[in-house]
Each structure stands twice: as C-alpha cells, then as structure tokens.
Amino acid sequence: MFEKMKALIKEKDMCVLSTVSEDARPHCSLMAYVADEKCREIYMATHSTTKKYKNLLHNSYVSLLIDSREITPRQQAQALTASGVFQLIDDAHKRDRVEALLLRQHPYLKDFVIHPDTIMICIKVQSLQLLKGLADSHFVNLKEI
C-alpha cells in the first residue's frame, strides 16, 4: 500500500498544510510542494512573516492533505493524510536543491521563491493514511518500514 501512497504524492503537487497556533486554533494553507524520491520528506516554500510559519515555530507537528477530488466519479477519489514534523531548511546546499526542485515543478513560483522573506521548509513524514472512496482506509507508520 505504501507504493500506492507514494504514487499519489508524486502524481500531485498541491496539498493543504494544517498547522496549529499557540492558542490551539487550526490553520489551513494551500501549498505547492515537491517530495524527495522516497516520499519521506515533502518540501515547500513560505514567507517567514506568515501565520503558518509562526504556527510551525510554536508547534512543529503538522498534517498534510493530498487528494484526487477532481476525478470523477467522486466515489473513486482518494485522500491521503500525511502526518509529520516541520523542519526549517537552513543548510545552503539543501536549500538550493529544494529551490531548484520546486521551481522545476512550479515555475510560476519564481518571484515568490527569490523573495528575501522566503524560506524553504521540510515536512518529515511520520505516517500516511490513504482513504480510497468512502470507507477503504489504509494506514502506514513510516517508522515501521
């Protein structure tokens, strides 16, 4: 099942990032992303002045939703929840590599990525849950693989 989950991560390039504020309020953000080859790290760019980044600094645990809701019939849609931990990418070499990957997949982000306030973030994926259709659910703890 992990291979099917990885295929969905690689097929898509947009997700919803869920964070939590200091006062326990959830916040969702639509994000462009790229993943590493093993789908154990998911990379995104954001500005250091955003609510999501402030939330990430307060609470590094996140949830991502990657889905295929645009397909029809809708009862065949898949929703993948990735749970993980945020890490700032501060190593210059890795940051450059992630920027290049993001821009190759999302060239329209060029002005955003080169902005002085932009930072690169990594979500270290800990678990995945795939819902296929309305009730076919599969869970994978990546620590066990």
C-alpha positions as a Markdown table, in Angstrom:
| # | Residue | x | y | z |
|---|---|---|---|---|
| 1 | Met | 0.0 | 0.0 | 0.0 |
| 2 | Phe | 2.9 | 2.3 | 0.7 |
| 3 | Glu | 3.8 | 2.3 | -3.1 |
| 4 | Lys | 0.3 | 3.5 | -3.9 |
| 5 | Met | 0.6 | 6.3 | -1.3 |
| 6 | Lys | 3.9 | 7.3 | -2.8 |
| 7 | Ala | 2.4 | 7.3 | -6.3 |
| 8 | Leu | -0.3 | 9.8 | -5.2 |
| 9 | Ile | 2.3 | 12.0 | -3.5 |
| 10 | Lys | 4.4 | 12.1 | -6.7 |
| 11 | Glu | 1.4 | 12.5 | -9.0 |
| 12 | Lys | 0.0 | 15.6 | -7.2 |
| 13 | Asp | 1.9 | 18.8 | -6.5 |
| 14 | Met | -0.6 | 20.7 | -4.3 |
| 15 | Cys | -1.6 | 20.0 | -0.7 |
| 16 | Val | -3.4 | 21.5 | 2.3 |
| 17 | Leu | -1.0 | 22.2 | 5.1 |
| 18 | Ser | -2.6 | 22.2 | 8.6 |
| 19 | Thr | -0.9 | 23.9 | 11.5 |
| 20 | Val | -2.0 | 24.9 | 15.0 |
| 21 | Ser | -1.5 | 28.3 | 16.7 |
| 22 | Glu | -0.3 | 29.0 | 20.2 |
| 23 | Asp | -3.9 | 29.3 | 21.3 |
| 24 | Ala | -4.8 | 25.9 | 19.7 |
| 25 | Arg | -6.5 | 27.3 | 16.7 |
| 26 | Pro | -6.2 | 25.3 | 13.5 |
| 27 | His | -5.0 | 27.0 | 10.3 |
| 28 | Cys | -5.0 | 25.5 | 6.8 |
| 29 | Ser | -2.9 | 26.7 | 3.8 |
| 30 | Leu | -3.0 | 25.6 | 0.2 |
| 31 | Met | 0.6 | 24.8 | -0.7 |
| 32 | Ala | 2.7 | 23.8 | -3.7 |
| 33 | Tyr | 5.1 | 21.0 | -2.9 |
| 34 | Val | 7.7 | 18.6 | -4.1 |
| 35 | Ala | 8.7 | 15.4 | -2.4 |
| 36 | Asp | 12.0 | 13.5 | -2.2 |
| 37 | Glu | 12.4 | 10.3 | -4.1 |
| 38 | Lys | 11.3 | 8.1 | -1.1 |
| 39 | Cys | 8.4 | 10.4 | -0.2 |
| 40 | Arg | 9.7 | 10.7 | 3.3 |
| 41 | Glu | 10.3 | 14.4 | 3.0 |
| 42 | Ile | 7.9 | 17.0 | 1.5 |
| 43 | Tyr | 9.3 | 20.4 | 0.6 |
| 44 | Met | 7.5 | 23.8 | 0.4 |
| 45 | Ala | 8.3 | 27.5 | 0.4 |
| 46 | Thr | 6.7 | 30.1 | 2.5 |
| 47 | His | 7.4 | 33.6 | 3.7 |
| 48 | Ser | 8.9 | 34.0 | 7.2 |
| 49 | Thr | 6.2 | 36.5 | 8.1 |
| 50 | Thr | 3.2 | 34.2 | 7.6 |
| 51 | Lys | 0.8 | 32.9 | 10.2 |
| 52 | Lys | 1.6 | 29.3 | 9.1 |
| 53 | Tyr | 5.3 | 29.9 | 9.8 |
| 54 | Lys | 4.6 | 31.4 | 13.2 |
| 55 | Asn | 2.4 | 28.3 | 13.9 |
| 56 | Leu | 5.2 | 26.0 | 12.8 |
| 57 | Leu | 7.7 | 27.6 | 15.1 |
| 58 | His | 5.3 | 27.1 | 18.0 |
| 59 | Asn | 4.2 | 23.6 | 17.2 |
| 60 | Ser | 6.2 | 21.6 | 14.7 |
| 61 | Tyr | 3.6 | 18.8 | 14.2 |
| 62 | Val | 1.6 | 19.1 | 11.0 |
| 63 | Ser | -0.9 | 17.3 | 8.8 |
| 64 | Leu | -1.0 | 17.5 | 5.0 |
| 65 | Leu | -3.9 | 16.5 | 2.8 |
| 66 | Ile | -3.2 | 15.4 | -0.7 |
| 67 | Asp | -6.2 | 14.3 | -2.7 |
| 68 | Ser | -7.7 | 13.4 | -6.1 |
| 69 | Arg | -11.0 | 15.2 | -5.6 |
| 70 | Glu | -11.0 | 16.4 | -9.2 |
| 71 | Ile | -11.6 | 12.9 | -10.6 |
| 72 | Thr | -15.0 | 11.5 | -11.5 |
| 73 | Pro | -16.8 | 9.6 | -10.3 |
| 74 | Arg | -16.2 | 11.2 | -7.0 |
| 75 | Gln | -16.7 | 8.0 | -5.0 |
| 76 | Gln | -13.3 | 6.9 | -6.5 |
| 77 | Ala | -11.5 | 9.9 | -5.2 |
| 78 | Gln | -8.5 | 9.3 | -2.8 |
| 79 | Ala | -7.4 | 11.4 | 0.1 |
| 80 | Leu | -4.0 | 10.9 | 1.7 |
| 81 | Thr | -3.3 | 12.4 | 5.1 |
| 82 | Ala | 0.4 | 12.7 | 5.8 |
| 83 | Ser | 1.4 | 13.4 | 9.4 |
| 84 | Gly | 4.8 | 14.7 | 10.2 |
| 85 | Val | 7.2 | 17.2 | 11.7 |
| 86 | Phe | 8.3 | 20.6 | 10.3 |
| 87 | Gln | 12.0 | 21.4 | 9.9 |
| 88 | Leu | 13.4 | 24.6 | 8.5 |
| 89 | Ile | 15.9 | 24.0 | 5.7 |
| 90 | Asp | 18.8 | 26.1 | 6.7 |
| 91 | Asp | 21.6 | 24.2 | 5.0 |
| 92 | Ala | 22.5 | 26.3 | 2.0 |
| 93 | His | 23.2 | 23.3 | -0.3 |
| 94 | Lys | 19.9 | 21.6 | 0.6 |
| 95 | Arg | 18.0 | 24.9 | 0.3 |
| 96 | Asp | 19.4 | 25.4 | -3.2 |
| 97 | Arg | 18.5 | 21.9 | -4.2 |
| 98 | Val | 15.0 | 22.2 | -2.9 |
| 99 | Glu | 14.5 | 25.6 | -4.6 |
| 100 | Ala | 15.6 | 24.1 | -7.9 |
| 101 | Leu | 13.1 | 21.1 | -7.4 |
| 102 | Leu | 10.3 | 23.5 | -6.5 |
| 103 | Leu | 10.9 | 25.8 | -9.5 |
| 104 | Arg | 11.2 | 22.8 | -11.9 |
| 105 | Gln | 7.7 | 21.6 | -10.8 |
| 106 | His | 6.3 | 25.1 | -10.1 |
| 107 | Pro | 8.0 | 27.6 | -12.4 |
| 108 | Tyr | 5.3 | 30.2 | -11.7 |
| 109 | Leu | 6.7 | 30.5 | -8.1 |
| 110 | Lys | 9.9 | 32.1 | -9.2 |
| 111 | Asp | 9.2 | 35.6 | -7.9 |
| 112 | Phe | 7.9 | 34.1 | -4.6 |
| 113 | Val | 10.9 | 31.8 | -4.2 |
| 114 | Ile | 13.5 | 34.5 | -4.8 |
| 115 | His | 11.8 | 37.0 | -2.4 |
| 116 | Pro | 14.1 | 37.8 | 0.6 |
| 117 | Asp | 11.4 | 36.7 | 3.1 |
| 118 | Thr | 11.0 | 33.2 | 1.6 |
| 119 | Ile | 12.2 | 30.2 | 3.5 |
| 120 | Met | 12.2 | 26.6 | 2.5 |
| 121 | Ile | 10.5 | 24.1 | 4.8 |
| 122 | Cys | 10.6 | 20.3 | 5.1 |
| 123 | Ile | 8.0 | 18.1 | 6.5 |
| 124 | Lys | 9.5 | 14.8 | 7.7 |
| 125 | Val | 6.6 | 12.4 | 7.1 |
| 126 | Gln | 6.0 | 10.0 | 10.0 |
| 127 | Ser | 2.8 | 8.3 | 8.9 |
| 128 | Leu | 0.3 | 8.1 | 6.0 |
| 129 | Gln | -3.3 | 7.3 | 5.8 |
| 130 | Leu | -5.0 | 6.7 | 2.5 |
| 131 | Leu | -8.7 | 6.8 | 2.1 |
| 132 | Lys | -9.9 | 5.3 | -1.2 |
| 133 | Gly | -13.5 | 6.0 | -1.9 |
| 134 | Leu | -15.8 | 6.4 | 1.1 |
| 135 | Ala | -14.6 | 3.7 | 3.5 |
| 136 | Asp | -11.4 | 1.8 | 2.2 |
| 137 | Ser | -8.8 | 3.1 | 4.7 |
| 138 | His | -5.1 | 2.1 | 4.9 |
| 139 | Phe | -2.5 | 3.3 | 7.5 |
| 140 | Val | 1.3 | 3.2 | 7.3 |
| 141 | Asn | 3.7 | 4.2 | 10.1 |
| 142 | Leu | 6.9 | 5.0 | 8.3 |
| 143 | Lys | 8.9 | 4.3 | 11.4 |
| 144 | Glu | 8.0 | 0.6 | 10.8 |
| 145 | Ile | 9.1 | 0.5 | 7.2 |
